[in-house]
Amino acid sequence: MAKMPDFAKAQQELNTFSTTWQKEIEAQKKELDRLRSTYHDEEVVLTEQMKKKRQDEILLKEQEAKAYQNKQFGYEGQLFKKRQELNKPVQDKVFEAIEKVAKKKQLAMVIDKAGDLTLLYTNPTYDYTEFVLEELGLAAEDRNQPGTKGPVKTVTPPKTAPTDPAFESDSGTPDLPVKAKPSRAVRKSPK
């Protein structure tokens, strides 16, 4: 998805929303700091009733700031919802391209190596990422092209096997390791 222009545009839009909401949260924090500072400066001249009123006001502002932050950045908050909303069309395009490639290549399954799945080995022959990118119109021009046919090269085996004095027998020929046959235990049945 990172190679798709639509995804980059969605990320830019998300960053704009995030920055705007973060600035609003910072403004609320500054207002809270100002209220606390004013309260501490005037605390000695305030009556108990006025102190209680100011403390309640500060507490209410703190709760509002936390609620706003959770509403915007919390679990299933506005940022989460916007991310889903903006990324869904991009994900749909990717899934459609994967499905087309899987059907064309008659694949039984497609595994996302970039996700949480950890693969210890994959044969690059079976990597169809470039085909999906091609389906999306994002493939590199030098990929997925038939190879050039060149002259066939044959390799001749060495004429003599290299010898190591540590493996030579009394006859002067190399001793090759012999695979031992497993022994069989014979069970005699009582007569």
VENTA-V898494 format. One record per run of one state. SS is the DSSP state (hx for helix, st for strand, lp for the rest). FROM is the first residue (numbers start at 1). LEN is the number of residues. If there is no record, write none. Layout:
ss->SS from->FROM len->LEN
ss->SS from->FROM len->LEN
This chain:
ss->lp from->1 len->4
ss->hx from->5 len->41
ss->lp from->46 len->2
ss->hx from->48 len->26
ss->lp from->74 len->4
ss->hx from->78 len->27
ss->lp from->105 len->19
ss->hx from->124 len->3
ss->lp from->127 len->2
ss->hx from->129 len->8
ss->lp from->137 len->28
ss->hx from->165 len->3
ss->st from->168 len->1
ss->lp from->169 len->5
ss->st from->174 len->1
ss->lp from->175 len->17
